[in-house]
Amino acid sequence: MTLGADSTDFDLAVVGAGAAGLTAALFAAQGGARVLLLEAADDIGGTLHLSHGQLSAGGTRLQASRGITDSPDAHFADVMRLSEGLADPAVVRRAVQEAPAMVDWLLEAGLEPLADHPVTGASPGRPGYGTARYLWARDQGRAILALLRPALAALIDDGRVRLVTGARVDGLLAGSDGGVDGVTAATRDGGRLTAQARHTVLATGGYAMERALLERFSGRPAYAALACPTARGDGLALVEALGGALRGHALHRPGTGLVLDSESWPTRVSARLVTAPQLRAPWEIWVDDGGRRFVREDEPVALVRERALLALPRCRFHVVADAAILDAAPPAIEGQDRTAFESLCGTHPMFHRAGTLEELAARAGIDARGLADSVHTYNAAVRTGHDPLGRGHLPRPLDRPPFYAVTLHGASATSAVGVTVDDGLRVLRVDGSVIPRLHAAGEVLGSGATLGQAFVPGMMLTPALALGRWLGRDLAVAQR
């Protein structure tokens, strides 16, 4: 089927109906543009169905009503500080400038933040903003979707937006100048769709559900499928096919506390280890596959722990304890007591118990000599009070059998790598030139563009919503 064979039929084709795509389509149509919105899934919303819905903006009406003085400039400075300068300044600048208007719009539409919000977003091991500008609603991302859905429906009813779900875009129509004149897609019924448009916006999300891309971009094994099912990297593939540039390859960030069901993609998370020493001081030791301790277990900064894990080739480690630790220490696994822990040893592939360290190493896939050496060195540190890695919490040696190990893996629900854009969100080629009439917003830009390699409160969802809104409004003006 062909939609809009006349290029004037659609001013804007938006690929992906998640946070960025919805706001791009919504505000472009409100500005007078004729919009085609294509979504691979059977429903709109994308990651809003899974997201915590966390927003941040500097200079909102909510802040003013609570006597908080803030600005986009202060927000920008905080984002660059928290991201250690690794976020893209042009994208961040545009996002924080547009964020207050986007958040104000949501609040006026009925979004109800939690009673004590906004907050700074600081948490154990993770610094927050210098000003309270971080907020979310009780129903999280679904609360935002509940506001966007009826607004879009009204525009669909008016004929200003054409929504096609179950349509996975797999090609961009090339213009005579090397630009983009529309899209092609495969539809859920096995058919084909072709649509021409004056401008095309890629809002296809990330790639965290596509194993080959996740391993290619991170250089580490892909274990768990944690993201939106449609996060398959479609937008990145479309851009690469046009000679477009990608960025953010060094910014992958794995979590350190995930106990997975297996090592076979696409596994899921079955438990979480408390890794923040501010919440639970560590009694165990952490070792890599070679049996070597790779980070001080009471390292207070989460980013340091994450980078240490990322440096391991298989991005996995083992938490080792003995019977005395299980007797004396608070539970290390969230919501799991001693009985539950013991029941998993021998039945769950990541929980191991043995009468000797050598046997434990064999069961957990750890080098036996390396583990024995690490335990010996650690036990000496307990006796002397001086740990080679600088660990301060040294409650007792590991010397009473049976011995235990839990294997953990680094996994991520976000996609660090994304397409390269300029400050107008125009997609760029490898040589730095603009691909005419092709734009991008949302996680297709890569989480690294707004987070660097760190956690920056609200700087995944807020840029998607705010940049989508800005892009839709800007392109609506451009087509007049």
N, C-alpha and C positions, 0 to 999 in steps of 0.2 A: 504494500500500500504506500501511496505517496501522500504526504501531508504538506500542503502549502507549496505546490510546484512553482508558484510565483514567489520569488524571493521576498516580496513585500508582504506575504501572508503572515510571516512571523518576524517581528522585530528582534526577538530574543528566544533562543533555544537554551534551556537550562537542563543540564544533565545531572540528575540526582536530586531527590526530594527530601534530603536531610535538613539539618539546621541551616546551612548556607544556601542550599538550593531553594528552600521554602521562602526565606526572606528575600532572596534575589528575585524570585518570581512574583512574590506578593507586592513588593514595593515598585518593581518595574511596571507591573500591570496597573497599580494605583497611579503611576505617573503617566499612563496613557499608552504604554507599549503593549503590543500583541505578543503573548508569551506562550511557548510550548514547554511544558514541564514533563520530563521523562524520568521514570523511576524503575529500576530493575526489580525491586520487590513488589509484592502485591498491595502494599500500603505505604503511605508516606511516613516520614518521621526519622528514618535512619537510626542514628545512635541516640536520638532523643528517647527512644524506647528503653535504652539501657543506661543513659547518662545520669549522673547525680544532679545535673542541671545547675552546675556551679558557675556563677557569673562574677565579674569584677569590672568596675568602672570608676573613674575618678571625676567627681563633679556631678553626681546625680542629685535629683530632687530629694530622694530618700536621705542621702547624706546631709543635705542642707537642712532638712526638717529635724535632724537630730544634732545639729550644731557642729557637723564635721566639715572642715574646710579641706577641699581636695581639688585636683585638676588633672587633665590628661597628661600634662608635663610631669607631674609628680608620679603618676601611674607609670609612665614610660620609664622614668628613672628607676623605679622599683623593679619593673620587669627586667630591665637590662642588668640590674644588680643581682637579682635572684637567678637569672639565667647565666650569670658569669660572663656576660657579653656575647654569648653564643647564639642568642636569638637574632633573627634578621631585623635590623633597626628600621628599615623601610616598612616592612609589614607590621611590626609592632607599633610604629608611629601612627600608621593609618588606622589600626585596630583600636588603639586607645583614644584617638580623636573621635571615632564614631561610636565608641562603647556607651558613653553617657546617654546619648539620644536613644540608642537601642534599648537600654535598660529602662529608661523613663517610659518608653512606649509599652514595654511589657508590664510595668507597674501600673500604668494608666489603663491597660487592657484587663487588669485584674490579677496579675501575679502577686501572691502574698508571701513575702519572705518570712523565714522563721523569726520569732519575736525578738531575739537578741541581735539580729543582723542589721547592718553589715558588721563583719568582723575582719581581723587582719589575716586570717588563714594560717597562722602559725600552728604547728603541731609538733609532737615529739620528734626531734631529729630533722625537722624541716622548718626553716625560717619563713616568716610571713611578710606581709606588706608593713610599711611603716605607718600606714593609715588604714582605718577600717573601711574597706571598699568591696569586700567579698561577701556574697549572699547566695542563697538558694531557697526554694520553696519546699514544703513538706513532701509534695508528690514528685519532687526532683524534675528530671527532664520531661516527664509526662505532663507536668503542669504547664510547661512552655508549649508543648505540642498541642495541648488542649486550647490554647489561645490562638495558635497559628492556623489550626485546622478550620475553624469556622470562617476566619478571615479569608482563607484561600477558597473555601467553598463558595462564598459569595461572589468572588471574581470568576470562578468557573461557571456559576449560574448566569452571570452577566455576559459570558462569552469572551471575557478578556484573557482568560487562561485556559489552555487546553491541556489537561492532565492525562497522560498515558502511563499506566502502571504495567508491570510485567514486561518492560521494554529495556533490554540491556544494550546500550549504545556500544557499537564495535567499530565505528569508523567515522571520520570527519571528512566532509566534502571539501575538496581542495579548490580554492579560487585561482584565477589566472595569475594573481600576484603572490601566490604562495600562502595566502591567508585561508581562513576557514569560512565556508558559506553554508554550513549546516551539518547535519549528522545522519548516520544510518544506524539502525538498531535491529536486533533480533527480538521478536515478540513471543509471548508465552505460548501462543498457539502454533509456533513453528514458522510464522510468517516473517516478512521483512517490512521495515518502515524506513522511509526516506523523507527528510524534512529540510527545507532550506530556511535560512534565517540570516538576518543582517549581522547579528552577533551571537556567539556561543559562549556559555559559561559552564565550565567544568566544576561540578560540586559533588564528585563521585566518592569522596571519603578516602580512607587509607587502604592498606593492603594486608592488614594483620590476619586476615582469614585466607590468605593465599600463601601456602607453604614455600613454594619456590621463590617468590619475591621476598618473603620475610628472611629466608636464609641468604639470599643474594645480597640484600641490603644490609643486614646486620652482621654477616660473616659468622653467625652462630647457628646451632641447630634450632629448628622451630619445634616447639613442644606442644603448647596449649593454644587452642582456638578460643579466644576470649572476646573477640570484637563482634560488631554487627555483621550478620552473614553476608551482606553485600560488599564488605570491605575487601575487595579482591584486586585492587590496583588498576582498575580499568582506565581511570583518567591518566595515570602515569604511562600506561602502555600507549594510549592515544597520542600523548605528547611526544614520547620517544619516537614514534613512527613518523612524526613531522620534523625530527631533528631537534626537538625541544630539550632543554637542560633540566636535570634533576640535581637536588642538593640535599645535604643533611645526612650523608652516609656515616659520619662519625658520631652521630648523636643518638643512637639507639640506647634505650634505658630499660633494663630488665628489673623486675621486682625481686627482692631477696628472700621473701618469706613464703613462697608457694610450694605446697606439697601437692604433686600432681597424681592423677590416677594411674598414669603410665608414662613411658617415654615415647609412645607412638602417637604421632599426629593423627587426628586432632583431639588430644586428650583434654580433660577439664581439671579444675582445681578441686581437690577434695578436702584440704585443710590449709591453715595458715599458721606459720610460726611467728611468735612475737619476737621481732628482731630489734625493736627500739629499746635500748637499755634504760631509757627514761621510764618505760612502762614495766619492764622486767629486766633486772640485771642478769647477765648470762652466767649460768653455772657450767655449761657445756663448752666444748671447743668446736670450732668450725675448721674442716679440712677439705682440700681439693681431692681429686681422684688419686693424686700422688701421695696422699696422706699428710700434706704440708698445710699448716695454718697459713692463710693468705691475707688475713686482715684481723686486727684486734677485735675480738667479739663484742667489746663494749664501746666500740667506735660510736660517738654520739651523733654524727652527721650521716643521714641516710644516703646522700649522694656519694659519699666516700665508700660506703659499703656496696652500693650498686656498681660503682666503677671497678671495685675490686672483683666483684663477681663477673662483670663483663670481660675482664682480662683473662678469665679462665677459658680455655679452648672449647670445652663442652658446656660452658655456662651453667655448671651445676656444682653443688658442694654437699657436704655431709656434716650433720650436727651429731657429735659423739658424746655420750654420757655413760655413767655406770649406775649400779643399783643404789648406791648411797645418794647420788644426786636425785634420782627419782623419788627416793624417800623424803629428802629434805627440801628440794626446790619447789617453787610454785610451778604450775603447769606451763610448759613452753608452747603448747599448741592451743590456740584459742578454743575455748569451750570443751576441752578434753581433759578428763581426770585420769588418774593413774590406771584405773581398771580399763578404761577405753583405750589408752595408749598400749597397754600390754596386749589387749585383744587384737590389735592391728599387727603386732610383730609376728611374722610368719604367714599372715593372710593378706596383707597389703604390700605391694611390691616396693614401697619406699620406706617401710618400717622393718628394722632388723634387730635381732637379739642373738647373742652368742656367749658361750662360757669363757672365751678367750679373745683377746684383741685380734689375733691372727685369723681366727674363725670369723669374727665380725667383718674383718677386711674382705675376706673372700665372699661373704654374702652381700656386702654393700658395693663391691666393685672398687675397693680402695687398695692402693699398694700397701702391703702388710708391713714392710720395713719402714716406709715413710710414716705410717700411722704409729708404729711403736716408738719411733724416734720423737715424734711430736708429743705423744703422751708423756714420754720420759722427760722431755724438756719442759713441758708445762708443769708436771708434778714438781720438778725442781724449782720452777718459778713460784709455785705455791709455798714451798718451804722457805724460800729466801725473800719472798715479797717483791721480786723484781722480774717482770716478764719481758722477754726480748722484743715483743711487739708493742710494749707499752700498756698492756691491759692492766687496769687498776683493780677490777673485781676478781679476786682469786679466793673463792670460798673454801674449796677443798680439792684434793687431788682426785684423779680418775684411777682408782686402784681396786675397787671392790666389784667382782663379777656378780651377775652377768653384766655384759657391756651392751650398749644400745647405740644405734645410728639411725638417723632419719635423713633421707636423701631429698634435697630440694633443687629446684631448677629455676633459672631465670626465664621469665616469659613476660610479654607485654601486650596490652590491648591497644596500644597506640602505634602509629606509623611515623617514624622520624623523618624518613626521606619523602620529599615532595617535589612538585614542579617549581621551577624558578619563575618568579614574576617581578615586574618592576613596581614602583609605588602606586601605579594605577591598576595593579592586578592584571596586567597584560602578560601573557605567557611569553617567555623568552627562549630563543634558540641557544644552542651551545655557543655560538659565536657572539651572543649578547644582543642580537637583533630581535625585534618584536615579531611575533607571528600575528599578522593582522586579523582582527575581529575574534580573537580567542582569549578568554579571560578565565580566571580560576579563583575559587574561594573555598574555605573549609579545610578539612584534613588532607585534601589532595595537595595542599601546600606543604604538608609534612608538619608533624608536631614540633619538629626542631625549629621551624620558622618562628614560633611564638614561645616555646619553652626552652630552647637550647637543649641541654641534656638534663634539666632539672625539673622539679615540680614548681610551677608558678601558678598560684591560685586563680582559677577561673579563666586561664589563658588558652584553653582549648575551645570551649563552647562559646565564650564571648566573642573571640575573633570570627568564628564561623557565622554567628548571627549578625554581628555588626558589619563585617565586610560584605556579607551577602546583601544586607540592606543597602549599604553604600553603593555597591556595584549595580544593583537593580535600579536605584534612583539615578545614578550617573548615566547608565545606558539608556534609560527612558528619556532623559534629556537629550542625549546624543542622537537619538533616532528622529527627533522632531524636525 
